[in-house]
Amino acid sequence: MPVIEAEKNLVAELRSARAESDKLFTILKPDALYERPIAERHRVIFYVGHLDAFDCILICREALGIKSRDSELDTLFRAGIDPDSNHLPSDKQSDWPSIENVRAYVKRCRAEVDDNLERAPEDVIHMALEHREMHLETLAYMFHNFEYNRKRTPNAMDQEDIPPSEWTNEWRDVPAGRVVLGKPHDSSFGWDNEYDELRTAVDGFRIQRYSVTNREYLRFVDEGAPIPNFWIRRGDLIYYRGMFEETPLPLDWPVYVTQEEAETYAKWMGKSLPTEEQFHRAAYGTLGGGEREYPWGTSEPAHNRGNFDFQSWDPQAVYATPEGDSAFGVSQLTGNGWEWTRTQFAPFPGFKPHPSYPGYSANFFDGEHYVLKGGSARTAVRLLRRSFRNWFRRDYPYMYAKFRCVEN
């Protein structure tokens, strides 16, 4: 594709992502914008301003050296937070500007960005786009924790899970082989933690075909484990707290848990969580030794391959998309929930912080964050690339994160 045409497509994607974020905020009733549904995060009003503040600061201030007209608001909306549960934010609603002032600031930011997009470096536009797409997902985590009377229900996409005639969570053999983590310095965009390529050998292992289901995890709860964040007890029954309604626990959906909960379950089973390398081998490896772009091959992601790219608000059954299986017959390694690994988030050899966003990864190389791979129903298609790495604290309960066990 010619460079000019690629840049036009990138700008169109950024504007489309703006429309998606605007639509996402309309899910909340107006008086909910100043609330904080997750104690460790900012109030929602911060994110209304943050997405466009980030774009404007990155593109206009830092990349092009344009002086700010809103320096105080730039500072207020510049950066999110990642406190642990012992150091929570303490700001009050009165500390934030009115929604009218925030929206006027957003409008000014967008106008300034649009006036200067043609002069902006391509990698910076990529960064702005993917930053916004990441927030489209993390905001869904936040909104999931609002009471239902604080949200408006959008038109739902009905989905029917048709189970195979018989199914169990079988084990798949993954033979020894080499994997390539990360990506080379080529013309495609990547975040700093995706570089450089790291080639390593992986011994043979076995992995569950499906991620652990609510049905399987329920047996663990019956043995005394606490229920996950997405479950709630009503008398003698357990319900799933969906985005817009509670439903009787869907037994064939993947269970969403913290990394600590996943690891505890795996130990209870006498197994372990996969490493990042084992995930890559199971997801992208082949018997012939090569690697695929996606678990299913090289064709572009489509909804028959997995539950991703804003296809739904809640999970599907673990067996719903066999067309997305890997070469080793492992299901849903992309979509329907990020997959926890036992690998601490750390740089690959040769890591260099991106000069436009030096703290993006480096601030989290602290031994307290763990790598996730794959993607959820709310993960944008651009972020499904093989080299993309996600990470969260191991006790963070709000994200759409599943897991499966391995045995060596």
Number of C-alpha atoms within 10 A of each C-alpha: 6 6 9 10 10 12 18 13 12 16 19 12 16 20 15 13 18 19 11 14 20 13 12 16 20 14 16 19 12 12 9 19 20 19 15 19 19 16 16 18 17 21 22 21 21 20 20 20 24 24 24 24 26 21 24 27 23 22 27 23 15 15 15 15 11 14 11 15 10 13 10 10 17 20 12 16 19 20 13 12 10 15 13 15 11 7 10 14 17 9 10 10 14 8 7 15 15 13 16 9 13 19 14 12 19 19 14 17 25 17 12 17 21 15 11 15 18 14 11 15 13 17 15 19 21 20 20 19 22 20 14 23 25 15 17 23 23 17 18 19 19 19 24 22 18 18 13 17 11 16 19 12 14 12 6 10 9 6 12 9 13 9 12 9 5 5 8 10 16 12 17 17 18 24 18 16 18 19 23 20 22 21 19 14 12 7 7 9 14 22 20 21 25 22 22 20 17 16 12 11 13 17 13 14 18 18 26 20 26 24 28 23 21 22 15 16 21 19 11 17 14 10 9 9 14 12 17 19 16 21 20 17 11 9 6 5 9 17 16 20 19 17 20 19 12 15 13 13 20 17 16 20 22 27 29 29 26 24 27 16 19 27 23 17 23 19 13 11 11 11 17 21 25 25 18 21 21 25 23 24 30 28 29 23 27 20 12 7 13 12 21 18 16 23 30 25 16 10 11 10 20 14 14 12 22 26 30 26 22 16 21 18 19 18 25 22 23 25 23 24 19 16 17 25 24 24 20 21 21 24 27 32 30 29 28 32 30 25 30 31 27 18 17 21 25 18 18 16 11 10 15 15 16 15 9 14 15 12 12 13 21 18 9 19 13 11 12 14 20 24 22 27 26 30 31 31 23 28 27 20 16 12 18 21 16 22 23 20 21 20 20 20 20 21 16 17 19 19 22 26 24 26 29 27 25 21 16 11
